[in-house]
Amino acid sequence: MDIGTELAIRAVITGLYSSGAVTTDQVRAIMTSLNEAAGAALERREANSSKELTKLRKGIHLDTAVSPSPGDS
């Protein structure tokens, strides 16, 4: 994933969250899904994809200040 795509995804999620269109629980669910996808990528030996998904999840956390679900850290 290129940086433009990552930033666009982060901007959309942050905008939806800050406008109230999505809730804290929904942002957490997105981060959990990204964490699970990163794990699946590792199982398929796609380390770069896993790193990109993890970076995206961490970026969403930084942008929204929503803490990940327990076990997602």
Backbone as a ProteinNet text record, in pm:
[ID]
protein_1_A
[PRIMARY]
MDIGTELAIRAVITGLYSSGAVTTDQVRAIMTSLNEAAGAALERREANSSKELTKLRKGIHLDTAVSPSPGDS
[TERTIARY]
86.4	0	91.1	62.7	144.5	97.1	178.3	149.2	21.2	-5.5	-127.3	-252.9	-250.5	-364.6	-382.2	-271.8	-280.2	-336.3	-284.7	-331.7	-477.9	-520.7	-660.4	-752.4	-715.4	-796.4	-802.9	-688.1	-684.7	-770.5	-764.1	-841.4	-991.6	-1033.8	-1176.5	-1224.8	-1150.2	-1192.1	-1191.1	-1088.4	-1080.4	-1194.4	-1224.4	-1334.3	-1468.3	-1491.8	-1617.3	-1627.4	-1516.5	-1517.1	-1538.3	-1466.4	-1477	-1612.9	-1679.8	-1812	-1922.8	-1887.9	-1986.8	-2056.9	-2014.7	-2078.3	-2044.2	-1928.9	-1894.6	-1857.8	-1881.2	-1858.7	-1719.9	-1684.9	-1559.1	-1553.6	-1664	-1667.8	-1647.5	-1699.8	-1682.5	-1537.6	-1473.5	-1331.6	-1250.2	-1283.2	-1214.6	-1233	-1351.8	-1378.7	-1294.5	-1278.4	-1192.9	-1049.7	-1000.7	-863.6	-845.6	-946.3	-940	-934.8	-1015.8	-1015.7	-880.6	-820.9	-688.2	-584.1	-594.9	-502.8	-516.2	-640.1	-664.2	-612.5	-631	-581.4	-428.8	-365.9	-219.8	-170.9	-240.7	-205.1	-221.9	-328.8	-352.5	-244.8	-202.8	-96.6	33.2	61.7	181.8	173.6	55.3	37.2	60.2	30.2	52.4	193	274.8	413.8	423.1	329.8	329.4	364.6	492.1	537.3	515.6	538.1	519.8	374.5	283	140.8	103.5	155.5	127.6	177.8	297.5	354.5	270.2	224.1	142.7	9.4	-53.3	-180.8	-162	-53.1	-23.3	3.2	76.9	104.9	-24.7	-115.2	-244	-324.4	-328.3	-401.5	-344.1	-213.8	-150	-175.4	-177.8	-207.5	-348.7	-442.5	-581.7	-589.9	-519.3	-515.5	-460.1	-351.4	-292.6	-386.5	-451.2	-537.8	-665.2	-718.6	-848.1	-834.8	-721.8	-698.7	-791.5	-846	-927.4	-831.5	-842.1	-753.9	-799.2	-703.2	-740.4	-811.4	-880.1	-941.5	-831.3	-860.8	-760.1	-714.6	-587.5	-534	-493.1	-526.7	-489.9	-363.3	-304.1	-189.2	-66.8
-116	0	122.3	216.5	337.6	434.2	532	624.3	704.1	736.9	810.8	732.8	604.2	519.1	508.8	487.1	478.9	607.2	720.8	848.2	874.8	833.2	851.3	767.1	642.1	556.3	615.2	657.9	717.1	843.1	925.3	1049.8	1021.8	923.6	889.6	839.3	748.2	694.6	803.9	886.2	996	1094.9	1128.2	1220.2	1165.4	1038.5	975.7	972.3	943.2	936.7	1075	1174	1307.7	1372.2	1330.2	1384.7	1310.9	1200.4	1121.3	1017.6	1005.2	907.8	763.9	744.5	612.8	629.5	525.3	530.4	477	494.7	441.2	289.7	222.9	76.8	36.4	115.2	84.3	104.7	209.6	230.4	114.7	72.8	-42.2	-167.5	-187.2	-303.8	-298.4	-179.9	-164.3	-202.6	-151.4	-181.8	-331.4	-395.3	-539	-616	-574.2	-640.1	-626.4	-508.5	-488.7	-575.2	-588.2	-672.3	-819.1	-863.3	-1001.7	-1024.3	-925.8	-937.6	-941.8	-864.1	-865.9	-1002.8	-1063	-1197.6	-1300	-1287.8	-1379.9	-1363.7	-1240.2	-1216.3	-1283.7	-1276.5	-1343.5	-1494.3	-1550.9	-1694.9	-1734.4	-1642.7	-1667.9	-1626.4	-1591.6	-1550.9	-1424.3	-1333.2	-1203.5	-1095.9	-1095.4	-1006	-858.6	-820.4	-679.4	-635.8	-720.7	-688.7	-676.6	-765.9	-761.4	-631.1	-590.7	-465.5	-345.7	-344.4	-233	-224.5	-338.2	-340.1	-296.2	-339.4	-298.1	-148.5	-97.1	46.8	126.4	77.8	143.9	144.6	31.2	22.3	119.1	123.8	214.8	360.5	389.1	525.1	567.8	477.1	507	533.7	453.9	474.6	613.4	651.5	783.5	896.7	880.4	985.5	1005.2	895.8	904	902.9	860.8	844.1	739.1	650.7	539.1	426.1	375.5	267.2	136.3	53.2	-75.1	-164.2	-263.5	-362.1	-436.1	-483.1	-562.6	-680.7	-703.1	-811.2	-768.3	-645.2	-594.2	-510	-492.5	-402.5	-463.6
0	0	0	-87.4	-89.1	19.9	50.9	160.1	134.3	9	-23.1	11.6	-17.6	14.9	166.1	236.7	382.8	442.2	399	453	419	300.5	262.2	351	375.2	461.9	602	653.7	787.6	794.5	690.1	688.4	687.8	610.7	605.5	741.1	801.5	931.6	1037.3	1037.9	1134.7	1114.7	990.4	962	1006.1	977.3	1020.4	1172.3	1237.8	1383.9	1445.5	1396	1455.6	1428.6	1321.6	1292	1367.6	1431.5	1503.7	1417.1	1292.4	1203.1	1240.7	1304.6	1358.1	1505.4	1581.9	1726.2	1762.5	1888.1	1939	1919.1	1947.6	1930.6	1784.3	1693.3	1551.6	1507.8	1558.6	1527.5	1585	1707.4	1767.9	1681.3	1629.3	1544.6	1417.4	1361	1242.5	1277.4	1392.2	1432.1	1460.5	1520.3	1545.2	1413.5	1317.1	1185.7	1116.9	1126.8	1067.7	1137.5	1269.4	1344.8	1303.2	1286	1242.5	1100.4	1014	876.4	873.8	961.9	970.5	1014.9	1110.5	1154.4	1043.8	968.9	857.1	750	726.6	628.4	673	801.5	853.1	833.1	856.3	836.4	691.1	599.2	456.4	413.8	511.3	487.6	402.6	426.7	358.3	460.5	499.6	606.4	572	448.5	411.1	424.2	382.3	396.3	542.7	624.3	767.7	828.3	790.9	842.5	800.9	676	627.4	701.4	724.5	797.3	942.2	1002.9	1140.2	1146.8	1049.6	1044.4	1028.5	945.2	925.5	1055.2	1124.9	1250.9	1353.8	1363	1459.2	1421.6	1292.4	1247.6	1283.4	1267.5	1305.2	1455	1531.7	1677	1709.7	1646	1670.7	1628.3	1515	1461.5	1543.6	1596	1664.6	1816.8	1868.3	2012.9	2072.9	1988.9	2037.8	2072.2	2193.8	2234.9	2170.4	2132.1	2073.3	2174.6	2125.5	2213.2	2288.3	2409.1	2481.2	2395.6	2391	2309.6	2170.3	2131.2	1998.6	2001.1	2115.6	2123.4	2068.2
[MASK]
+++++++++++++++++++++++++++++++++++++++++++++++++++++++++++++++++++++++++

